[in-house]
Amino acid sequence: MTFAETTLARFERETAKYPADQRQSAVMACLAIVQQEQGWVSPEAEAALGAYLGMAPIAVHEVTTFYNMYNQQPVGRFKLNICTNLPCQLRDGQTALDHVCGRLGVEPYGTTADGVFTVQPCECLGACADAPVMLVNDRQMLSYMDASRLDELVDALRAHAAKEGA
C-alpha cells in the first residue's frame, strides 16, 4: 500500500514536531490521519505507516489495538461507543448498549445492514458522574443517555444520513 502525497504531507507535519530520531512518536497522530482518510486502519496501512516511520509493523499494530479510538475494521458512518466500564454499568451503561443494539438490530461491534451505524462498547470515557456516557465518531461525547435520549440520537443521525444520501 502506498499513501497519497497529501497524506504523506500530513504525516510530515506530524513527524516534524519531533527530533528526527524520534519520528515514531508521531505514530498516534499518523494513525488518526489514516483513519480519518480511510475510515479504518487496515493491516496494510499499519505496515506502510511502519515503513514510513521506521517502525516494525507489529509495533504500529500494538498501538492500533491498544486504543479503542482506532477502527480495525470498516465501520458505519456513525460509530457509537457506549461506555460499559463499572461506573457506567452501575448507572445503566449496559442497558444503554443493549437498547441501541436492539433498536438497530445489531450485536455489539456490529454494523447495520445499511452501513449507517456501528455500535461498540468502550472503556471509561472519563465522565463517570454523567453516566451512562457515549461517544459519537470518536469526537462528540454525550451524557445521561437514557432510552429516550438514545432514541432521539439514533433518529437524528439517521435523518442526517438520509439527508446526505448515506
Backbone as JSON Lines, residues from 0, in Angstrom:
{"i":0,"aa":"M","n":[0.85,-1.17,0.0],"ca":[0.0,0.0,0.0],"c":[0.9,1.24,0.0]}
{"i":1,"aa":"T","n":[0.48,2.21,-0.76],"ca":[1.19,3.5,-0.76],"c":[0.19,4.6,-0.4]}
{"i":2,"aa":"F","n":[0.68,5.57,0.34],"ca":[-0.16,6.69,0.74],"c":[-0.1,7.78,-0.31]}
{"i":3,"aa":"A","n":[-1.19,8.53,-0.42],"ca":[-1.26,9.67,-1.34],"c":[-0.28,10.75,-0.88]}
{"i":4,"aa":"E","n":[0.11,11.58,-1.8],"ca":[1.03,12.68,-1.47],"c":[0.45,13.6,-0.39]}
{"i":5,"aa":"T","n":[-0.86,13.82,-0.44],"ca":[-1.47,14.69,0.57],"c":[-1.38,14.04,1.96]}
{"i":6,"aa":"T","n":[-1.52,12.73,2.01],"ca":[-1.4,12.01,3.28],"c":[0.04,12.09,3.78]}
{"i":7,"aa":"L","n":[0.98,11.87,2.9],"ca":[2.39,11.95,3.28],"c":[2.75,13.35,3.78]}
{"i":8,"aa":"A","n":[2.16,14.36,3.18],"ca":[2.41,15.74,3.63],"c":[1.87,15.93,5.04]}
{"i":9,"aa":"R","n":[0.72,15.35,5.33],"ca":[0.16,15.44,6.68],"c":[1.04,14.69,7.68]}
{"i":10,"aa":"F","n":[1.53,13.52,7.27],"ca":[2.45,12.77,8.12],"c":[3.69,13.61,8.42]}
{"i":11,"aa":"E","n":[4.19,14.27,7.4],"ca":[5.41,15.07,7.56],"c":[5.2,16.2,8.57]}
{"i":12,"aa":"R","n":[4.04,16.82,8.54],"ca":[3.74,17.87,9.51],"c":[3.76,17.31,10.93]}
{"i":13,"aa":"E","n":[3.29,16.09,11.09],"ca":[3.28,15.47,12.42],"c":[4.68,15.05,12.86]}
{"i":14,"aa":"T","n":[5.42,14.41,11.96],"ca":[6.76,13.95,12.34],"c":[7.72,15.11,12.57]}
{"i":15,"aa":"A","n":[7.46,16.23,11.94],"ca":[8.32,17.41,12.12],"c":[8.27,17.96,13.54]}
{"i":16,"aa":"K","n":[7.3,17.56,14.3],"ca":[7.16,18.02,15.68],"c":[8.16,17.34,16.63]}
{"i":17,"aa":"Y","n":[8.86,16.32,16.13],"ca":[9.76,15.53,16.95],"c":[11.17,15.54,16.36]}
{"i":18,"aa":"P","n":[12.18,15.3,17.19],"ca":[13.53,15.16,16.64],"c":[13.56,14.02,15.61]}
{"i":19,"aa":"A","n":[14.43,14.1,14.63],"ca":[14.47,13.13,13.53],"c":[14.59,11.69,14.02]}
{"i":20,"aa":"D","n":[15.32,11.48,15.1],"ca":[15.5,10.11,15.6],"c":[14.3,9.62,16.44]}
{"i":21,"aa":"Q","n":[13.29,10.47,16.56],"ca":[12.1,10.1,17.34],"c":[10.82,10.2,16.52]}
{"i":22,"aa":"R","n":[10.93,10.0,15.21],"ca":[9.76,10.06,14.31],"c":[8.63,9.15,14.78]}
{"i":23,"aa":"Q","n":[8.98,8.04,15.41],"ca":[7.98,7.08,15.85],"c":[6.98,7.68,16.84]}
{"i":24,"aa":"S","n":[7.36,8.77,17.46],"ca":[6.47,9.43,18.42],"c":[5.21,9.96,17.75]}
{"i":25,"aa":"A","n":[5.23,10.09,16.45],"ca":[4.07,10.59,15.7],"c":[3.11,9.48,15.29]}
{"i":26,"aa":"V","n":[3.33,8.27,15.77],"ca":[2.52,7.14,15.32],"c":[1.03,7.35,15.58]}
{"i":27,"aa":"M","n":[0.66,7.85,16.75],"ca":[-0.77,8.03,17.05],"c":[-1.4,9.07,16.14]}
{"i":28,"aa":"A","n":[-0.72,10.17,15.93],"ca":[-1.26,11.21,15.04],"c":[-1.38,10.68,13.62]}
{"i":29,"aa":"C","n":[-0.4,9.92,13.17],"ca":[-0.45,9.38,11.81],"c":[-1.54,8.32,11.67]}
{"i":30,"aa":"L","n":[-1.75,7.5,12.7],"ca":[-2.86,6.54,12.66],"c":[-4.2,7.28,12.58]}
{"i":31,"aa":"A","n":[-4.32,8.39,13.3],"ca":[-5.56,9.18,13.23],"c":[-5.77,9.73,11.83]}
{"i":32,"aa":"I","n":[-4.7,10.13,11.16],"ca":[-4.8,10.62,9.78],"c":[-5.27,9.5,8.86]}
{"i":33,"aa":"V","n":[-4.66,8.32,9.0],"ca":[-5.07,7.17,8.18],"c":[-6.54,6.89,8.38]}
{"i":34,"aa":"Q","n":[-6.97,6.84,9.63],"ca":[-8.37,6.54,9.9],"c":[-9.29,7.63,9.36]}
{"i":35,"aa":"Q","n":[-8.9,8.87,9.53],"ca":[-9.73,9.97,9.03],"c":[-9.9,9.86,7.51]}
{"i":36,"aa":"E","n":[-8.85,9.5,6.83],"ca":[-8.91,9.44,5.36],"c":[-9.52,8.16,4.82]}
{"i":37,"aa":"Q","n":[-9.31,7.04,5.54],"ca":[-9.76,5.75,5.02],"c":[-10.91,5.13,5.8]}
{"i":38,"aa":"G","n":[-11.23,5.71,6.95],"ca":[-12.34,5.2,7.75],"c":[-11.94,4.13,8.75]}
{"i":39,"aa":"W","n":[-10.79,3.52,8.53],"ca":[-10.29,2.48,9.43],"c":[-8.82,2.28,9.16]}
{"i":40,"aa":"V","n":[-8.16,1.51,10.03],"ca":[-6.73,1.25,9.9],"c":[-6.55,-0.23,9.53]}
{"i":41,"aa":"S","n":[-6.23,-0.48,8.3],"ca":[-6.04,-1.84,7.81],"c":[-4.64,-2.34,8.16]}
{"i":42,"aa":"P","n":[-4.43,-3.65,8.16],"ca":[-3.08,-4.18,8.37],"c":[-2.09,-3.64,7.33]}
{"i":43,"aa":"E","n":[-2.56,-3.44,6.11],"ca":[-1.7,-2.89,5.06],"c":[-1.28,-1.45,5.39]}
{"i":44,"aa":"A","n":[-2.22,-0.68,5.93],"ca":[-1.9,0.7,6.32],"c":[-0.93,0.71,7.49]}
{"i":45,"aa":"E","n":[-1.11,-0.22,8.44],"ca":[-0.17,-0.32,9.55],"c":[1.24,-0.6,9.05]}
{"i":46,"aa":"A","n":[1.37,-1.54,8.11],"ca":[2.68,-1.89,7.57],"c":[3.3,-0.71,6.83]}
{"i":47,"aa":"A","n":[2.5,-0.02,6.03],"ca":[3.02,1.13,5.28],"c":[3.41,2.26,6.22]}
{"i":48,"aa":"L","n":[2.63,2.48,7.26],"ca":[2.96,3.51,8.23],"c":[4.23,3.13,8.99]}
{"i":49,"aa":"G","n":[4.37,1.85,9.33],"ca":[5.58,1.39,9.98],"c":[6.81,1.67,9.12]}
{"i":50,"aa":"A","n":[6.7,1.39,7.83],"ca":[7.82,1.65,6.92],"c":[8.13,3.15,6.88]}
{"i":51,"aa":"Y","n":[7.09,3.97,6.85],"ca":[7.29,5.42,6.82],"c":[7.99,5.93,8.08]}
{"i":52,"aa":"L","n":[7.57,5.41,9.23],"ca":[8.11,5.89,10.5],"c":[9.36,5.14,10.96]}
{"i":53,"aa":"G","n":[9.72,4.08,10.23],"ca":[10.88,3.29,10.65],"c":[10.57,2.4,11.83]}
{"i":54,"aa":"M","n":[9.36,1.88,11.86],"ca":[8.91,1.0,12.95],"c":[8.55,-0.36,12.39]}
{"i":55,"aa":"A","n":[8.66,-1.38,13.2],"ca":[8.16,-2.69,12.8],"c":[6.64,-2.62,12.71]}
{"i":56,"aa":"P","n":[6.05,-3.28,11.72],"ca":[4.58,-3.26,11.62],"c":[3.88,-3.71,12.9]}
{"i":57,"aa":"I","n":[4.46,-4.67,13.62],"ca":[3.83,-5.12,14.86],"c":[3.8,-4.0,15.9]}
{"i":58,"aa":"A","n":[4.78,-3.13,15.89],"ca":[4.79,-2.0,16.84],"c":[3.65,-1.04,16.54]}
{"i":59,"aa":"V","n":[3.38,-0.83,15.27],"ca":[2.24,0.02,14.88],"c":[0.94,-0.69,15.27]}
{"i":60,"aa":"H","n":[0.88,-1.99,15.01],"ca":[-0.32,-2.77,15.35],"c":[-0.59,-2.74,16.85]}
{"i":61,"aa":"E","n":[0.45,-2.78,17.65],"ca":[0.27,-2.71,19.1],"c":[-0.42,-1.41,19.51]}
{"i":62,"aa":"V","n":[-0.08,-0.32,18.86],"ca":[-0.72,0.97,19.17],"c":[-2.17,0.94,18.7]}
{"i":63,"aa":"T","n":[-2.39,0.44,17.48],"ca":[-3.74,0.38,16.92],"c":[-4.67,-0.43,17.82]}
{"i":64,"aa":"T","n":[-4.18,-1.54,18.33],"ca":[-5.04,-2.43,19.11],"c":[-5.17,-2.0,20.57]}
{"i":65,"aa":"F","n":[-4.24,-1.18,21.05],"ca":[-4.3,-0.74,22.45],"c":[-5.41,0.28,22.67]}
{"i":66,"aa":"Y","n":[-5.6,1.18,21.71],"ca":[-6.58,2.26,21.86],"c":[-7.85,1.93,21.09]}
{"i":67,"aa":"N","n":[-9.01,2.13,21.73],"ca":[-10.26,1.81,21.04],"c":[-10.7,2.89,20.06]}
{"i":68,"aa":"M","n":[-9.94,3.96,19.95],"ca":[-10.3,5.03,19.0],"c":[-9.91,4.67,17.57]}
{"i":69,"aa":"Y","n":[-9.08,3.65,17.41],"ca":[-8.69,3.24,16.06],"c":[-9.56,2.07,15.62]}
{"i":70,"aa":"N","n":[-10.19,2.25,14.47],"ca":[-11.05,1.21,13.92],"c":[-10.18,0.18,13.21]}
{"i":71,"aa":"Q","n":[-10.32,-1.09,13.6],"ca":[-9.54,-2.15,12.99],"c":[-10.31,-2.88,11.9]}
{"i":72,"aa":"Q","n":[-11.47,-2.39,11.61],"ca":[-12.29,-2.92,10.52],"c":[-13.19,-1.77,10.07]}
{"i":73,"aa":"P","n":[-13.73,-1.88,8.88],"ca":[-14.62,-0.8,8.43],"c":[-15.8,-0.63,9.41]}
{"i":74,"aa":"V","n":[-16.21,0.6,9.6],"ca":[-17.33,0.9,10.49],"c":[-18.36,1.72,9.73]}
{"i":75,"aa":"G","n":[-19.52,1.85,10.34],"ca":[-20.59,2.64,9.74],"c":[-20.28,4.13,9.75]}
{"i":76,"aa":"R","n":[-21.13,4.86,9.11],"ca":[-20.97,6.31,9.04],"c":[-20.93,6.93,10.43]}
{"i":77,"aa":"F","n":[-21.71,6.37,11.33],"ca":[-21.72,6.83,12.72],"c":[-21.3,5.68,13.63]}
{"i":78,"aa":"K","n":[-20.19,5.86,14.29],"ca":[-19.71,4.87,15.26],"c":[-20.17,5.33,16.64]}
{"i":79,"aa":"L","n":[-20.95,4.5,17.29],"ca":[-21.49,4.81,18.61],"c":[-20.78,3.96,19.65]}
{"i":80,"aa":"N","n":[-19.93,4.57,20.45],"ca":[-19.23,3.89,21.53],"c":[-19.95,4.2,22.83]}
{"i":81,"aa":"I","n":[-20.43,3.16,23.49],"ca":[-21.16,3.32,24.73],"c":[-20.32,2.74,25.86]}
{"i":82,"aa":"C","n":[-20.06,3.56,26.87],"ca":[-19.2,3.14,27.98],"c":[-19.88,2.03,28.77]}
{"i":83,"aa":"T","n":[-19.13,0.95,28.96],"ca":[-19.62,-0.16,29.77],"c":[-18.67,-0.45,30.93]}
{"i":84,"aa":"N","n":[-17.85,0.52,31.27],"ca":[-16.97,0.39,32.42],"c":[-17.83,0.46,33.69]}
{"i":85,"aa":"L","n":[-17.27,0.06,34.82],"ca":[-18.07,-0.12,36.04],"c":[-18.94,1.07,36.43]}
{"i":86,"aa":"P","n":[-18.43,2.31,36.5],"ca":[-19.32,3.4,36.91],"c":[-20.53,3.55,35.97]}
{"i":87,"aa":"C","n":[-20.31,3.42,34.68],"ca":[-21.45,3.5,33.76],"c":[-22.34,2.27,33.9]}
{"i":88,"aa":"Q","n":[-21.75,1.1,34.16],"ca":[-22.55,-0.11,34.37],"c":[-23.52,0.08,35.54]}
{"i":89,"aa":"L","n":[-23.0,0.72,36.58],"ca":[-23.84,0.93,37.77],"c":[-24.97,1.93,37.51]}
{"i":90,"aa":"R","n":[-24.84,2.68,36.41],"ca":[-25.87,3.66,36.07],"c":[-26.44,3.37,34.68]}
{"i":91,"aa":"D","n":[-26.61,2.08,34.39],"ca":[-27.32,1.59,33.2],"c":[-26.54,1.68,31.89]}
{"i":92,"aa":"G","n":[-25.22,1.62,31.94],"ca":[-24.43,1.6,30.71],"c":[-24.72,0.39,29.84]}
{"i":93,"aa":"Q","n":[-24.81,-0.8,30.46],"ca":[-25.12,-2.0,29.69],"c":[-26.54,-1.91,29.12]}
{"i":94,"aa":"T","n":[-27.44,-1.35,29.9],"ca":[-28.82,-1.17,29.42],"c":[-28.83,-0.26,28.2]}
{"i":95,"aa":"A","n":[-28.03,0.79,28.23],"ca":[-27.94,1.71,27.09],"c":[-27.39,0.99,25.86]}
{"i":96,"aa":"L","n":[-26.32,0.21,26.05],"ca":[-25.75,-0.55,24.94],"c":[-26.78,-1.52,24.38]}
{"i":97,"aa":"D","n":[-27.44,-2.26,25.25],"ca":[-28.45,-3.22,24.81],"c":[-29.59,-2.52,24.08]}
{"i":98,"aa":"H","n":[-30.0,-1.35,24.56],"ca":[-31.08,-0.61,23.93],"c":[-30.72,-0.2,22.5]}
{"i":99,"aa":"V","n":[-29.53,0.36,22.33],"ca":[-29.11,0.8,20.99],"c":[-28.96,-0.4,20.06]}
{"i":100,"aa":"C","n":[-28.33,-1.46,20.56],"ca":[-28.18,-2.66,19.72],"c":[-29.54,-3.21,19.32]}
{"i":101,"aa":"G","n":[-30.46,-3.28,20.27],"ca":[-31.81,-3.76,19.96],"c":[-32.53,-2.86,18.97]}
{"i":102,"aa":"R","n":[-32.41,-1.59,19.18],"ca":[-33.07,-0.62,18.29],"c":[-32.55,-0.73,16.86]}
{"i":103,"aa":"L","n":[-31.24,-0.96,16.73],"ca":[-30.63,-1.02,15.4],"c":[-30.53,-2.43,14.83]}
{"i":104,"aa":"G","n":[-30.85,-3.43,15.65],"ca":[-30.81,-4.81,15.18],"c":[-29.4,-5.33,14.94]}
{"i":105,"aa":"V","n":[-28.46,-4.95,15.81],"ca":[-27.09,-5.43,15.68],"c":[-26.59,-5.93,17.03]}
{"i":106,"aa":"E","n":[-25.56,-6.74,16.99],"ca":[-24.85,-7.16,18.19],"c":[-23.78,-6.11,18.48]}
{"i":107,"aa":"P","n":[-23.24,-6.08,19.7],"ca":[-22.1,-5.2,19.95],"c":[-20.98,-5.46,18.93]}
{"i":108,"aa":"Y","n":[-20.37,-4.4,18.47],"ca":[-19.34,-4.38,17.42],"c":[-19.93,-4.57,16.02]}
{"i":109,"aa":"G","n":[-21.25,-4.63,15.95],"ca":[-21.89,-4.83,14.66],"c":[-22.21,-3.53,13.95]}
{"i":110,"aa":"T","n":[-22.39,-3.66,12.64],"ca":[-22.74,-2.54,11.78],"c":[-24.08,-2.84,11.13]}
{"i":111,"aa":"T","n":[-24.95,-1.85,11.07],"ca":[-26.26,-2.04,10.45],"c":[-26.09,-2.39,8.97]}
{"i":112,"aa":"A","n":[-27.07,-3.09,8.43],"ca":[-27.01,-3.54,7.04],"c":[-26.85,-2.37,6.07]}
{"i":113,"aa":"D","n":[-27.39,-1.2,6.42],"ca":[-27.28,-0.05,5.53],"c":[-25.96,0.7,5.7]}
{"i":114,"aa":"G","n":[-25.11,0.23,6.63],"ca":[-23.8,0.83,6.82],"c":[-23.81,2.17,7.54]}
{"i":115,"aa":"V","n":[-24.94,2.54,8.13],"ca":[-25.03,3.84,8.78],"c":[-24.47,3.81,10.21]}
{"i":116,"aa":"F","n":[-24.7,2.74,10.95],"ca":[-24.29,2.69,12.35],"c":[-23.41,1.49,12.67]}
{"i":117,"aa":"T","n":[-22.42,1.72,13.5],"ca":[-21.67,0.66,14.17],"c":[-21.79,0.95,15.66]}
{"i":118,"aa":"V","n":[-22.09,-0.08,16.44],"ca":[-22.28,0.08,17.88],"c":[-21.21,-0.73,18.6]}
{"i":119,"aa":"Q","n":[-20.51,-0.07,19.52],"ca":[-19.45,-0.74,20.26],"c":[-19.49,-0.37,21.73]}
{"i":120,"aa":"P","n":[-19.22,-1.34,22.6],"ca":[-18.95,-0.98,23.99],"c":[-17.57,-0.36,24.03]}
{"i":121,"aa":"C","n":[-17.31,0.45,25.04],"ca":[-15.97,1.02,25.17],"c":[-15.61,1.15,26.64]}
{"i":122,"aa":"E","n":[-14.35,1.43,26.86],"ca":[-13.85,1.64,28.21],"c":[-14.17,3.05,28.67]}
{"i":123,"aa":"C","n":[-13.75,3.38,29.85],"ca":[-14.07,4.64,30.5],"c":[-13.8,5.86,29.62]}
{"i":124,"aa":"L","n":[-14.76,6.74,29.57],"ca":[-14.64,7.99,28.82],"c":[-14.36,9.17,29.75]}
{"i":125,"aa":"G","n":[-14.24,8.89,31.02],"ca":[-13.84,9.92,31.97],"c":[-14.93,10.89,32.39]}
{"i":126,"aa":"A","n":[-16.17,10.49,32.24],"ca":[-17.28,11.34,32.67],"c":[-18.25,10.52,33.51]}
{"i":127,"aa":"C","n":[-17.7,9.81,34.46],"ca":[-18.46,8.86,35.26],"c":[-19.7,9.46,35.94]}
{"i":128,"aa":"A","n":[-19.59,10.7,36.37],"ca":[-20.72,11.35,37.05],"c":[-21.89,11.59,36.12]}
{"i":129,"aa":"D","n":[-21.64,11.54,34.81],"ca":[-22.67,11.81,33.81],"c":[-23.2,10.53,33.17]}
{"i":130,"aa":"A","n":[-22.94,9.39,33.77],"ca":[-23.26,8.1,33.19],"c":[-24.77,7.9,33.0]}
{"i":131,"aa":"P","n":[-25.12,7.11,31.99],"ca":[-24.22,6.5,31.02],"c":[-23.79,7.51,29.95]}
{"i":132,"aa":"V","n":[-22.54,7.35,29.52],"ca":[-21.98,8.25,28.52],"c":[-21.61,7.48,27.27]}
{"i":133,"aa":"M","n":[-21.48,8.23,26.19],"ca":[-21.11,7.61,24.93],"c":[-20.36,8.61,24.06]}
{"i":134,"aa":"L","n":[-19.75,8.1,23.03],"ca":[-19.01,8.92,22.08],"c":[-19.55,8.64,20.68]}
{"i":135,"aa":"V","n":[-19.76,9.67,19.91],"ca":[-20.18,9.52,18.51],"c":[-18.98,9.86,17.63]}
{"i":136,"aa":"N","n":[-18.6,8.91,16.81],"ca":[-17.48,9.08,15.87],"c":[-16.2,9.56,16.55]}
{"i":137,"aa":"D","n":[-15.97,9.08,17.75],"ca":[-14.75,9.39,18.5],"c":[-14.56,10.88,18.76]}
{"i":138,"aa":"R","n":[-15.58,11.68,18.61],"ca":[-15.43,13.13,18.74],"c":[-16.42,13.76,19.7]}
{"i":139,"aa":"Q","n":[-17.67,13.37,19.64],"ca":[-18.72,14.05,20.41],"c":[-19.16,13.17,21.58]}
{"i":140,"aa":"M","n":[-18.92,13.65,22.8],"ca":[-19.35,12.92,23.98],"c":[-20.74,13.37,24.4]}
{"i":141,"aa":"L","n":[-21.55,12.39,24.74],"ca":[-22.91,12.66,25.18],"c":[-23.13,12.01,26.54]}
{"i":142,"aa":"S","n":[-23.85,12.7,27.4],"ca":[-24.04,12.25,28.78],"c":[-25.51,11.96,29.07]}
{"i":143,"aa":"Y","n":[-25.73,11.22,30.16],"ca":[-27.07,10.89,30.64],"c":[-27.92,10.24,29.54]}
{"i":144,"aa":"M","n":[-27.37,9.25,28.87],"ca":[-28.02,8.66,27.69],"c":[-28.99,7.55,28.07]}
{"i":145,"aa":"D","n":[-30.18,7.97,28.49],"ca":[-31.24,7.01,28.77],"c":[-31.91,6.61,27.46]}
{"i":146,"aa":"A","n":[-32.88,5.73,27.53],"ca":[-33.52,5.19,26.32],"c":[-34.1,6.28,25.43]}
{"i":147,"aa":"S","n":[-34.77,7.26,26.0],"ca":[-35.39,8.29,25.16],"c":[-34.33,9.15,24.47]}
{"i":148,"aa":"R","n":[-33.26,9.49,25.18],"ca":[-32.18,10.28,24.56],"c":[-31.46,9.47,23.49]}
{"i":149,"aa":"L","n":[-31.3,8.18,23.72],"ca":[-30.67,7.32,22.71],"c":[-31.54,7.24,21.46]}
{"i":150,"aa":"D","n":[-32.85,7.1,21.65],"ca":[-33.76,7.06,20.5],"c":[-33.71,8.36,19.72]}
{"i":151,"aa":"E","n":[-33.7,9.49,20.42],"ca":[-33.61,10.8,19.74],"c":[-32.31,10.9,18.94]}
{"i":152,"aa":"L","n":[-31.22,10.43,19.52],"ca":[-29.94,10.47,18.82],"c":[-29.96,9.61,17.57]}
{"i":153,"aa":"V","n":[-30.42,8.39,17.7],"ca":[-30.48,7.49,16.54],"c":[-31.35,8.09,15.45]}
{"i":154,"aa":"D","n":[-32.5,8.63,15.8],"ca":[-33.39,9.24,14.82],"c":[-32.72,10.43,14.14]}
{"i":155,"aa":"A","n":[-32.05,11.27,14.91],"ca":[-31.4,12.46,14.34],"c":[-30.25,12.07,13.41]}
{"i":156,"aa":"L","n":[-29.46,11.09,13.82],"ca":[-28.34,10.66,12.97],"c":[-28.85,9.97,11.7]}
{"i":157,"aa":"R","n":[-29.9,9.17,11.83],"ca":[-30.46,8.51,10.64],"c":[-31.02,9.55,9.67]}
{"i":158,"aa":"A","n":[-31.69,10.57,10.19],"ca":[-32.21,11.65,9.34],"c":[-31.07,12.41,8.67]}
{"i":159,"aa":"H","n":[-30.01,12.65,9.4],"ca":[-28.84,13.32,8.84],"c":[-28.22,12.5,7.72]}
{"i":160,"aa":"A","n":[-28.1,11.21,7.95],"ca":[-27.53,10.31,6.93],"c":[-28.41,10.27,5.69]}
{"i":161,"aa":"A","n":[-29.74,10.23,5.89],"ca":[-30.66,10.19,4.76],"c":[-30.6,11.49,3.96]}
{"i":162,"aa":"K","n":[-30.48,12.59,4.67],"ca":[-30.39,13.89,4.02],"c":[-29.15,14.0,3.14]}
{"i":163,"aa":"E","n":[-28.05,13.4,3.63],"ca":[-26.8,13.45,2.87],"c":[-26.65,12.3,1.9]}
{"i":164,"aa":"G","n":[-27.64,11.4,1.88],"ca":[-27.62,10.28,0.95],"c":[-26.63,9.2,1.3]}
{"i":165,"aa":"A","n":[-26.51,8.93,2.6],"ca":[-25.51,7.93,3.06],"c":[-25.85,6.55,2.59]}
